[in-house]
């Protein structure tokens, strides 16, 4: 057989030359960008820019990817270079700059570039999105719109109330905030702080009501949502917590303080991964938080296995609050009994020991306001085996019905009307908690004495006004009948009529 011979000097195959220029790498980058593989897209766009560092299209696309990767400052540097040096008419860069500055929390810069885009590109692809961003920036930065003349004074009053809250002067803070919300009913941050003050005072039901009212009038209010999630978590109402958490997980606020609130809330709820994401992002970008911010960043870092960072952040906590040294929460093997539980236990003991009917009703009201269903159920079980008046038993049922939003237990319509008077007093009260409770005690005495009489309890505002006025006069408070009547939107003659009822029934 003939052997086939090959000419080894002749090439078997020949490499085909192809151009790897900027356009080639740009197209590769676009392919990976559409697949949402941002890191590969970034690599290819950077290669494209290396070939042609003055091509604005390459640079702009690289800036977009950097922005989506959270590298906002690098993205901004490129975008500014484009509009100032390379292609001033590439107007979409202004929209991208506006978004980047918004995410960084530089709202005035964000507004400036958003307005530029709307001015130069009225028919631009991103016109509607940029309009929406500008609206959002206005909401984030201008809650005080409409209060311009009193803006500085209002900010100072709000700040003073916040400091009172932080220093534990809860009743003073509550009184100041009640005055602010009465004068400025749409100043939502004051409502939210008032809600917190009521929560810290143990008036959980009132705190929840304020937060819910804010959400009805300012839909999606982040602080109100966060507060409500914490209240429900405290009460063990985890279904409601889960519902709010689902909403919070898709929120991406622009304002730095809002991001801090979101991160701290997630940490309070034990959602440490997402809490760490928000709080760490803020810390990386130089956010100067307070002690609570670093406290929860440290806790979140610890629970996401970043122990060294947790220790570093705890040092910041100690620097701001030296008394926290050695009090790292993860070092405590067993947390002390929460203050709220101890208070509830004390109230139950007082309920069992007192012979005063009005005091029993007050204790039931306070337990309902603390939001602790178990304590009320414990008292309800206690009443099954102990002699007690039907009024106390039915009022216990009423408190349980109100707290669980169910009507399973029998209650008297007279007691329901009587509770409306309590609600009217609570809604209008601007006095310290100790005095507010005296209003309730006086009303419960009237209620017990008049329960089986023909006197109607339907005019809750008139009864509340009479109770408040009589109690204040007994405490030597300087107040006029006209002031109280106007406060409760009734006439002075109606007030005097119900004052006579109070005097007769005491």
ZIZISUL-V44015 format. One record per residue. RES is the residue in three letters. OMEGA is omega in whole degrees, -180 to 180 (999 if undefined). D_FIRST is the distance of its C-alpha to the first C-alpha in Angstrom with 1 decimal. Layout:
res->RES omega->OMEGA d_first->D_FIRST
res->RES omega->OMEGA d_first->D_FIRST
This chain:
res->UNK omega->-178 d_first->0.0
res->UNK omega->179 d_first->3.8
res->UNK omega->-180 d_first->6.3
res->UNK omega->-179 d_first->9.3
res->UNK omega->179 d_first->12.4
res->UNK omega->175 d_first->15.9
res->UNK omega->-176 d_first->19.2
res->UNK omega->179 d_first->21.3
res->UNK omega->-179 d_first->24.4
res->UNK omega->-179 d_first->24.3
res->UNK omega->179 d_first->26.1
res->UNK omega->179 d_first->24.3
res->UNK omega->-179 d_first->27.7
res->UNK omega->178 d_first->31.2
res->UNK omega->178 d_first->34.5
res->UNK omega->180 d_first->36.9
res->UNK omega->172 d_first->40.4
res->UNK omega->-171 d_first->43.3
res->UNK omega->173 d_first->47.0
res->UNK omega->-180 d_first->48.7
res->UNK omega->-178 d_first->52.2
res->UNK omega->-180 d_first->55.5
res->UNK omega->179 d_first->54.9
res->UNK omega->-178 d_first->51.6
res->UNK omega->177 d_first->53.3
res->UNK omega->180 d_first->56.4
res->UNK omega->176 d_first->54.4
res->UNK omega->179 d_first->52.7
res->UNK omega->179 d_first->56.2
res->UNK omega->-180 d_first->57.5
res->UNK omega->-179 d_first->54.7
res->UNK omega->177 d_first->55.7
res->UNK omega->179 d_first->59.4
res->UNK omega->176 d_first->59.1
res->UNK omega->-178 d_first->57.4
res->UNK omega->172 d_first->60.4
res->UNK omega->-168 d_first->58.2
res->UNK omega->-178 d_first->60.8
res->UNK omega->176 d_first->59.5
res->UNK omega->178 d_first->56.1
res->UNK omega->179 d_first->57.9
res->UNK omega->-178 d_first->60.2
res->UNK omega->-178 d_first->57.2
res->UNK omega->177 d_first->55.6
res->UNK omega->177 d_first->59.0
res->UNK omega->177 d_first->59.7
res->UNK omega->179 d_first->56.3
res->UNK omega->-180 d_first->57.3
res->UNK omega->177 d_first->60.7
res->UNK omega->179 d_first->59.1
res->UNK omega->-177 d_first->57.3
res->UNK omega->-174 d_first->60.5
res->UNK omega->-179 d_first->63.6
res->UNK omega->-180 d_first->66.0
res->UNK omega->-174 d_first->64.5
res->UNK omega->-180 d_first->67.2
res->UNK omega->178 d_first->65.1
res->UNK omega->-177 d_first->62.7
res->UNK omega->-178 d_first->65.7
res->UNK omega->-180 d_first->67.6
res->UNK omega->176 d_first->64.8
res->UNK omega->179 d_first->64.4
res->UNK omega->179 d_first->68.2
res->UNK omega->-180 d_first->68.0
res->UNK omega->178 d_first->65.4
res->UNK omega->178 d_first->67.4
res->UNK omega->-179 d_first->70.4
res->UNK omega->177 d_first->68.7
res->UNK omega->178 d_first->67.6
res->UNK omega->179 d_first->71.3
res->UNK omega->-170 d_first->70.9
res->UNK omega->-176 d_first->73.8
res->UNK omega->176 d_first->75.0
res->UNK omega->178 d_first->71.6
res->UNK omega->-180 d_first->71.3
res->UNK omega->180 d_first->74.8
res->UNK omega->-179 d_first->74.1
res->UNK omega->-178 d_first->71.2
res->UNK omega->179 d_first->73.2
res->UNK omega->177 d_first->76.2
res->UNK omega->-179 d_first->74.0
res->UNK omega->-173 d_first->72.7
res->UNK omega->-178 d_first->76.1
res->UNK omega->-173 d_first->77.9
res->UNK omega->-169 d_first->75.3
res->UNK omega->-174 d_first->72.4
res->UNK omega->-176 d_first->73.2
res->UNK omega->-178 d_first->76.9
res->UNK omega->173 d_first->76.3
res->UNK omega->-167 d_first->73.7
res->UNK omega->180 d_first->76.6
res->UNK omega->178 d_first->74.5
res->UNK omega->179 d_first->74.5
res->UNK omega->178 d_first->78.3
res->UNK omega->179 d_first->77.7
res->UNK omega->177 d_first->75.0
res->UNK omega->180 d_first->77.4
res->UNK omega->179 d_first->80.2
res->UNK omega->-179 d_first->78.1
res->UNK omega->-179 d_first->77.1
res->UNK omega->178 d_first->80.6
res->UNK omega->180 d_first->81.9
res->UNK omega->178 d_first->79.5
res->UNK omega->179 d_first->80.6
res->UNK omega->178 d_first->84.2
res->UNK omega->-168 d_first->85.2
res->UNK omega->-179 d_first->87.0
res->UNK omega->176 d_first->88.8
res->UNK omega->180 d_first->85.6
res->UNK omega->179 d_first->83.9
res->UNK omega->-178 d_first->86.7
res->UNK omega->-177 d_first->86.6
res->UNK omega->176 d_first->83.0
res->UNK omega->180 d_first->83.3
res->UNK omega->178 d_first->86.2
res->UNK omega->-180 d_first->84.3
res->UNK omega->-179 d_first->81.4
res->UNK omega->180 d_first->83.9
res->UNK omega->-173 d_first->85.6
res->UNK omega->-176 d_first->82.6
res->UNK omega->-178 d_first->80.4
res->UNK omega->178 d_first->82.7
res->UNK omega->-174 d_first->79.9
res->UNK omega->-178 d_first->77.3
res->UNK omega->-174 d_first->74.7
res->UNK omega->-174 d_first->76.3
res->UNK omega->-177 d_first->80.0
res->UNK omega->179 d_first->80.9
res->UNK omega->-179 d_first->79.2
res->UNK omega->174 d_first->81.0
res->UNK omega->179 d_first->84.3
res->UNK omega->179 d_first->83.8
res->UNK omega->-180 d_first->83.1
res->UNK omega->177 d_first->86.3
res->UNK omega->-179 d_first->88.3
res->UNK omega->178 d_first->86.9
res->UNK omega->179 d_first->87.8
res->UNK omega->178 d_first->91.3
res->UNK omega->-176 d_first->91.6
res->UNK omega->-170 d_first->90.3
res->UNK omega->-172 d_first->92.6
res->UNK omega->177 d_first->95.7
res->UNK omega->-178 d_first->97.1
res->UNK omega->176 d_first->100.4
res->UNK omega->-178 d_first->100.4
res->UNK omega->180 d_first->103.8
res->UNK omega->-169 d_first->105.5
res->UNK omega->-176 d_first->105.3
res->UNK omega->-176 d_first->108.9
res->UNK omega->-170 d_first->109.0
res->UNK omega->-176 d_first->105.3
res->UNK omega->180 d_first->106.1
res->UNK omega->-179 d_first->108.8
res->UNK omega->178 d_first->106.7
res->UNK omega->-180 d_first->103.8
res->UNK omega->179 d_first->106.2
res->UNK omega->179 d_first->107.7
res->UNK omega->-180 d_first->104.3
res->UNK omega->178 d_first->103.3
res->UNK omega->179 d_first->106.6
res->UNK omega->180 d_first->106.0
res->UNK omega->178 d_first->102.5
res->UNK omega->176 d_first->103.8
res->UNK omega->178 d_first->106.4
res->UNK omega->-177 d_first->103.7
res->UNK omega->-179 d_first->101.6
res->UNK omega->176 d_first->104.8
res->UNK omega->178 d_first->105.6
res->UNK omega->-167 d_first->108.7
res->UNK omega->-178 d_first->107.6
res->UNK omega->178 d_first->110.9
res->UNK omega->179 d_first->111.7
res->UNK omega->-179 d_first->108.2
res->UNK omega->-180 d_first->108.6
res->UNK omega->180 d_first->111.9
res->UNK omega->-179 d_first->110.7
res->UNK omega->177 d_first->107.6
res->UNK omega->178 d_first->109.7
res->UNK omega->-179 d_first->111.9
res->UNK omega->-176 d_first->108.8
res->UNK omega->176 d_first->107.3
res->UNK omega->-180 d_first->110.7
res->UNK omega->-177 d_first->111.0
res->UNK omega->-172 d_first->107.3
res->UNK omega->179 d_first->106.1
res->UNK omega->176 d_first->102.6
res->UNK omega->-166 d_first->102.0
res->UNK omega->-179 d_first->99.3
res->UNK omega->176 d_first->98.6
res->UNK omega->176 d_first->102.2
res->UNK omega->-178 d_first->101.9
res->UNK omega->177 d_first->98.8
res->UNK omega->176 d_first->100.6
res->UNK omega->177 d_first->103.6
res->UNK omega->178 d_first->101.3
res->UNK omega->180 d_first->100.1
res->UNK omega->179 d_first->103.7
res->UNK omega->178 d_first->104.6
res->UNK omega->-180 d_first->101.7
res->UNK omega->178 d_first->102.6
res->UNK omega->180 d_first->106.2
res->UNK omega->179 d_first->105.0
res->UNK omega->-172 d_first->105.6
res->UNK omega->-180 d_first->102.1
res->UNK omega->179 d_first->103.0
res->UNK omega->178 d_first->104.6
res->UNK omega->179 d_first->101.6
res->UNK omega->-179 d_first->99.3
res->UNK omega->180 d_first->101.7
res->UNK omega->180 d_first->101.7
res->UNK omega->179 d_first->97.9
res->UNK omega->178 d_first->97.6
res->UNK omega->178 d_first->100.2
res->UNK omega->-178 d_first->98.3
res->UNK omega->176 d_first->95.1
res->UNK omega->-174 d_first->97.1
res->UNK omega->179 d_first->98.3
res->UNK omega->-172 d_first->95.4
res->UNK omega->178 d_first->92.4
res->UNK omega->180 d_first->89.5
res->UNK omega->-170 d_first->91.7
res->UNK omega->-178 d_first->89.4
res->UNK omega->179 d_first->92.2
res->UNK omega->178 d_first->93.9
res->UNK omega->-180 d_first->90.6
res->UNK omega->179 d_first->89.8
res->UNK omega->-178 d_first->93.4
res->UNK omega->178 d_first->93.3
res->UNK omega->-180 d_first->90.1
res->UNK omega->179 d_first->91.7
res->UNK omega->-179 d_first->94.9
res->UNK omega->177 d_first->93.0
res->UNK omega->178 d_first->91.0
res->UNK omega->-179 d_first->94.2
res->UNK omega->-178 d_first->95.5
res->UNK omega->-179 d_first->92.4
res->UNK omega->-168 d_first->91.7
res->UNK omega->176 d_first->88.0
res->UNK omega->178 d_first->87.2
res->UNK omega->178 d_first->89.1
res->UNK omega->-178 d_first->87.4
res->UNK omega->179 d_first->83.9
res->UNK omega->-180 d_first->84.9
res->UNK omega->-180 d_first->86.0
res->UNK omega->178 d_first->83.0
res->UNK omega->178 d_first->80.6
res->UNK omega->-176 d_first->82.5
res->UNK omega->-177 d_first->82.6
res->UNK omega->-180 d_first->78.8
res->UNK omega->179 d_first->78.1
res->UNK omega->175 d_first->80.8
res->UNK omega->-176 d_first->79.8
res->UNK omega->179 d_first->83.1
res->UNK omega->-175 d_first->83.4
res->UNK omega->-179 d_first->86.5
res->UNK omega->-179 d_first->85.9
res->UNK omega->177 d_first->88.9
res->UNK omega->177 d_first->87.6
res->UNK omega->178 d_first->84.3
res->UNK omega->179 d_first->86.2
res->UNK omega->-179 d_first->88.2
res->UNK omega->-179 d_first->85.1
res->UNK omega->180 d_first->83.5
res->UNK omega->179 d_first->86.6
res->UNK omega->178 d_first->87.1
res->UNK omega->179 d_first->83.6
res->UNK omega->178 d_first->84.3
res->UNK omega->-179 d_first->87.7
res->UNK omega->-180 d_first->85.9
res->UNK omega->179 d_first->83.4
res->UNK omega->-166 d_first->80.5
res->UNK omega->-178 d_first->79.4
res->UNK omega->-178 d_first->75.8
res->UNK omega->175 d_first->77.0
res->UNK omega->-179 d_first->80.2
res->UNK omega->-180 d_first->78.3
res->UNK omega->-178 d_first->76.1
res->UNK omega->-174 d_first->79.3
res->UNK omega->179 d_first->81.3
res->UNK omega->178 d_first->78.5
res->UNK omega->180 d_first->77.7
res->UNK omega->-178 d_first->81.3
res->UNK omega->179 d_first->81.6
res->UNK omega->-178 d_first->78.5
res->UNK omega->171 d_first->80.0
res->UNK omega->179 d_first->83.2
res->UNK omega->180 d_first->85.4
res->UNK omega->-178 d_first->88.6
res->UNK omega->177 d_first->89.5
res->UNK omega->-178 d_first->92.5
res->UNK omega->-180 d_first->92.7
res->UNK omega->180 d_first->91.7
res->UNK omega->-178 d_first->88.5
res->UNK omega->177 d_first->87.4
res->UNK omega->-176 d_first->88.6
res->UNK omega->172 d_first->86.3
res->UNK omega->178 d_first->83.4
res->UNK omega->-180 d_first->83.7
res->UNK omega->-180 d_first->83.9
res->UNK omega->178 d_first->80.9
res->UNK omega->-180 d_first->78.9
res->UNK omega->-176 d_first->79.8
res->UNK omega->173 d_first->78.9
res->UNK omega->174 d_first->75.5
res->UNK omega->174 d_first->74.7
res->UNK omega->-170 d_first->75.4
res->UNK omega->-179 d_first->78.0
res->UNK omega->178 d_first->78.1
res->UNK omega->178 d_first->78.8
res->UNK omega->179 d_first->81.4
res->UNK omega->179 d_first->83.2
res->UNK omega->-179 d_first->83.1
res->UNK omega->179 d_first->84.5
res->UNK omega->176 d_first->87.2
res->UNK omega->176 d_first->88.4
res->UNK omega->177 d_first->89.1
res->UNK omega->-179 d_first->91.0
res->UNK omega->179 d_first->93.1
res->UNK omega->180 d_first->93.7
res->UNK omega->-179 d_first->95.2
res->UNK omega->-175 d_first->96.9
res->UNK omega->-179 d_first->97.6
res->UNK omega->180 d_first->99.0
res->UNK omega->-178 d_first->95.5
res->UNK omega->-179 d_first->94.5
res->UNK omega->-177 d_first->93.2
res->UNK omega->178 d_first->93.3
res->UNK omega->-175 d_first->89.6
res->UNK omega->-179 d_first->89.3
res->UNK omega->177 d_first->86.2
res->UNK omega->-178 d_first->88.2
res->UNK omega->-179 d_first->90.6
res->UNK omega->-180 d_first->89.6
res->UNK omega->-179 d_first->92.2
res->UNK omega->176 d_first->93.6
res->UNK omega->180 d_first->97.4
res->UNK omega->179 d_first->98.9
res->UNK omega->-178 d_first->98.8
res->UNK omega->-178 d_first->102.2
res->UNK omega->-180 d_first->102.2
res->UNK omega->179 d_first->101.9
res->UNK omega->179 d_first->104.8
res->UNK omega->180 d_first->107.0
res->UNK omega->179 d_first->106.3
res->UNK omega->179 d_first->107.1
res->UNK omega->180 d_first->110.4
res->UNK omega->179 d_first->111.3
res->UNK omega->178 d_first->110.7
res->UNK omega->179 d_first->113.1
res->UNK omega->179 d_first->115.7
res->UNK omega->-177 d_first->115.4
res->UNK omega->-173 d_first->116.2
res->UNK omega->-174 d_first->119.1
res->UNK omega->174 d_first->121.0
res->UNK omega->-177 d_first->123.7
res->UNK omega->180 d_first->123.6
res->UNK omega->-179 d_first->122.3
res->UNK omega->178 d_first->121.5
res->UNK omega->177 d_first->119.7
res->UNK omega->180 d_first->117.5
res->UNK omega->178 d_first->116.6
res->UNK omega->180 d_first->115.8
res->UNK omega->178 d_first->113.5
res->UNK omega->178 d_first->111.7
res->UNK omega->-179 d_first->111.3
res->UNK omega->178 d_first->109.9
res->UNK omega->177 d_first->107.4
res->UNK omega->-179 d_first->106.3
res->UNK omega->177 d_first->105.9
res->UNK omega->176 d_first->103.9
res->UNK omega->-175 d_first->101.4
res->UNK omega->-179 d_first->101.3
res->UNK omega->-176 d_first->101.2
res->UNK omega->-180 d_first->101.2
res->UNK omega->178 d_first->104.5
res->UNK omega->177 d_first->106.2
res->UNK omega->177 d_first->104.7
res->UNK omega->178 d_first->106.1
res->UNK omega->179 d_first->109.5
res->UNK omega->177 d_first->109.2
res->UNK omega->179 d_first->108.5
res->UNK omega->-178 d_first->111.4
res->UNK omega->-180 d_first->113.7
res->UNK omega->-176 d_first->112.9
res->UNK omega->-180 d_first->114.7
res->UNK omega->180 d_first->117.4
res->UNK omega->178 d_first->120.4
res->UNK omega->-178 d_first->120.0
res->UNK omega->178 d_first->121.4
res->UNK omega->-180 d_first->119.6
res->UNK omega->-180 d_first->119.4
res->UNK omega->179 d_first->117.3
res->UNK omega->-178 d_first->115.1
res->UNK omega->178 d_first->114.5
res->UNK omega->174 d_first->114.0
res->UNK omega->177 d_first->111.3
res->UNK omega->-179 d_first->109.7
res->UNK omega->179 d_first->109.9
res->UNK omega->178 d_first->108.2
res->UNK omega->178 d_first->105.4
res->UNK omega->-178 d_first->105.0
res->UNK omega->-175 d_first->104.9
res->UNK omega->-178 d_first->102.4
res->UNK omega->-178 d_first->100.0
res->UNK omega->178 d_first->100.5
res->UNK omega->179 d_first->101.5
res->UNK omega->-174 d_first->104.8
res->UNK omega->-174 d_first->104.6
res->UNK omega->-176 d_first->107.8
res->UNK omega->177 d_first->111.3
res->UNK omega->180 d_first->113.2
res->UNK omega->177 d_first->116.5
res->UNK omega->178 d_first->116.5
res->UNK omega->178 d_first->119.4
res->UNK omega->177 d_first->117.1
res->UNK omega->177 d_first->114.4
res->UNK omega->179 d_first->117.0
res->UNK omega->179 d_first->118.1
res->UNK omega->177 d_first->114.6
res->UNK omega->177 d_first->114.6
res->UNK omega->177 d_first->117.4
res->UNK omega->-180 d_first->115.3
res->UNK omega->179 d_first->112.5
res->UNK omega->177 d_first->114.9
res->UNK omega->-178 d_first->116.3
res->UNK omega->-178 d_first->112.8
res->UNK omega->-174 d_first->111.6
res->UNK omega->-172 d_first->114.6
res->UNK omega->175 d_first->115.1
res->UNK omega->-177 d_first->115.0
res->UNK omega->178 d_first->116.9
res->UNK omega->-176 d_first->115.7
res->UNK omega->-179 d_first->114.2
res->UNK omega->179 d_first->117.2
res->UNK omega->178 d_first->119.5
res->UNK omega->180 d_first->117.2
res->UNK omega->175 d_first->117.3
res->UNK omega->174 d_first->121.1
res->UNK omega->-177 d_first->120.8
res->UNK omega->180 d_first->118.8
res->UNK omega->179 d_first->121.3
res->UNK omega->-180 d_first->124.2
res->UNK omega->180 d_first->122.4
res->UNK omega->177 d_first->121.5
res->UNK omega->177 d_first->125.2
res->UNK omega->-178 d_first->126.2
res->UNK omega->-179 d_first->123.5
res->UNK omega->-178 d_first->124.7
res->UNK omega->-174 d_first->128.4
res->UNK omega->-172 d_first->127.8
res->UNK omega->-177 d_first->125.0
res->UNK omega->177 d_first->127.4
res->UNK omega->-180 d_first->129.7
res->UNK omega->-178 d_first->129.6
res->UNK omega->-179 d_first->128.6
res->UNK omega->175 d_first->125.3
res->UNK omega->-171 d_first->122.4
res->UNK omega->-178 d_first->120.6
res->UNK omega->-172 d_first->121.6
res->UNK omega->-178 d_first->119.3
res->UNK omega->179 d_first->119.7
res->UNK omega->177 d_first->123.5
res->UNK omega->-179 d_first->123.4
res->UNK omega->179 d_first->121.0
res->UNK omega->-179 d_first->123.1
res->UNK omega->179 d_first->126.3
res->UNK omega->-178 d_first->124.6
res->UNK omega->-177 d_first->123.2
res->UNK omega->-178 d_first->126.6
res->UNK omega->-179 d_first->128.7
res->UNK omega->180 d_first->126.4
res->UNK omega->179 d_first->126.3
res->UNK omega->178 d_first->130.1
res->UNK omega->179 d_first->130.4
res->UNK omega->180 d_first->128.2
res->UNK omega->175 d_first->130.4
res->UNK omega->-179 d_first->127.6
res->UNK omega->-179 d_first->129.0
res->UNK omega->-178 d_first->127.7
res->UNK omega->177 d_first->129.5
res->UNK omega->-180 d_first->129.5
res->UNK omega->180 d_first->128.4
res->UNK omega->-178 d_first->125.3
res->UNK omega->180 d_first->124.2
res->UNK omega->179 d_first->125.0
res->UNK omega->180 d_first->122.8
res->UNK omega->-177 d_first->120.0
res->UNK omega->176 d_first->119.9
res->UNK omega->175 d_first->120.7
res->UNK omega->178 d_first->123.9
res->UNK omega->178 d_first->127.6
res->UNK omega->179 d_first->130.0
res->UNK omega->176 d_first->132.2
res->UNK omega->178 d_first->129.3
res->UNK omega->-179 d_first->128.7
res->UNK omega->178 d_first->132.3
res->UNK omega->-177 d_first->132.3
res->UNK omega->173 d_first->129.4
res->UNK omega->178 d_first->130.9
res->UNK omega->176 d_first->133.9
res->UNK omega->-179 d_first->131.7
res->UNK omega->-179 d_first->130.1
res->UNK omega->-179 d_first->133.6
res->UNK omega->-172 d_first->134.8
res->UNK omega->179 d_first->131.8
res->UNK omega->999 d_first->131.4
